[in-house]
């Protein structure tokens, strides 16, 4: 117990000391501030220190507005455009079924060892894309954190 | 009723209906063509065959994303989509050739129950 608490504290300290200089580029047509983007990324890292990657992505273009990855081999920008296409396809499906009053909230994709989560902003212009290891974080926790930070 | 219980796909639809009588729509879809092998809807506005076609694109895009990320030893377990009052679930068969598409109302069913029913029924799909 004692050692794990200490390890947790170390994690947090390391996180605080880590240089969190995110490259943020927000096109004019998206209603979002760099402050908000920074806040989302920082609170994601604070709540889920073990996360694999987190990114904020434009729905319309699929470009990554900001990103953070703990794994050198995992580039969320590569996945961003595909995930934006998933969001657009699902919105088309909702439109094709003419579901009135229904709004896309989130898309959860559990893989065998990773969980991929997408949560749309209220204005549907951007979404947060989160990747965590299934062994570290449960789907429910990841979903709740994502809901809280992107509100 | 757009299925026959003699086919494996129709049997899966029937079993899911037995487990979740209040479901909104269900379909077993061929992942290559996007066409449904068997389907049932309790909601007049939802045509599960239309939804199946669009949702096949969702599955394909995610498979492309995984290839792009070089996640070669990973498998998509399922895809869960939350709307305002509905939950849409896509559960892939273990060989990836078919998937089950399920729509439930979030008032009647929770995500965990719906997922569990799909997991149990996807095994007989291959």
Contacts between the chains, C-beta under 8 A, distances in Angstrom:
chain1	res1	chain2	res2	distance
A	73	B	70	7.4
A	74	B	69	6.6
A	75	B	69	7.5
A	78	B	68	5.1
A	78	B	69	5.9
A	79	B	65	4.9
A	79	B	68	6.5
A	79	B	69	5.4
A	82	B	61	5.3
A	82	B	62	7.2
A	82	B	64	5.5
A	82	B	65	3.4
A	82	B	68	6.2
A	83	B	61	7.8
A	83	B	65	6.2
A	85	B	61	4.7
A	86	B	58	5.4
A	86	B	61	4.6
A	86	B	62	6.0
A	86	B	65	7.6
A	89	B	54	6.1
A	89	B	55	7.9
A	89	B	57	4.4
A	89	B	58	5.0
A	89	B	61	6.3
A	90	B	54	7.5
A	90	B	55	7.8
A	90	B	58	5.6
A	90	B	81	6.0
A	90	B	88	7.9
A	92	B	54	5.8
A	93	B	51	5.8
A	93	B	54	3.4
A	93	B	55	6.0
A	93	B	58	7.4
A	94	B	83	7.0
A	96	B	50	5.6
A	96	B	51	7.5
A	96	B	54	5.9
A	97	B	45	6.8
A	97	B	46	5.7
A	97	B	47	7.0
A	97	B	50	6.3
A	97	B	51	5.8
A	98	B	45	6.7
A	99	B	45	7.1
A	99	B	46	7.8
A	99	B	83	7.3
A	99	B	86	7.4
A	101	B	84	6.4
A	101	B	85	7.6
A	102	B	83	4.4
A	102	B	84	5.1
A	102	B	85	6.7
A	102	B	86	6.2
A	103	B	83	6.3
A	103	B	84	4.9
A	104	B	81	7.0
A	104	B	82	7.9
A	104	B	83	5.9
A	105	B	82	4.4
A	105	B	83	6.2
A	105	B	84	6.8
A	106	B	81	7.4
A	106	B	82	4.9
A	107	B	79	6.6
A	107	B	80	7.1
A	107	B	81	4.9
A	107	B	82	7.7
A	108	B	79	7.2
A	108	B	80	4.1
A	108	B	81	7.7
A	108	B	82	7.7
A	109	B	62	6.0
A	109	B	76	6.3
A	109	B	78	7.7
A	109	B	79	5.1
A	109	B	80	7.6
A	110	B	76	7.9
A	110	B	77	4.4
A	110	B	78	6.2
A	110	B	80	7.8
A	111	B	66	7.5
A	111	B	71	7.0
A	111	B	74	4.4
A	111	B	75	6.4
A	111	B	76	5.9
A	111	B	77	6.4
A	112	B	73	7.8
A	112	B	74	5.5
A	112	B	75	4.9
A	112	B	77	6.6
A	113	B	74	6.3
A	114	B	71	7.3
A	114	B	74	6.5
A	116	B	62	8.0
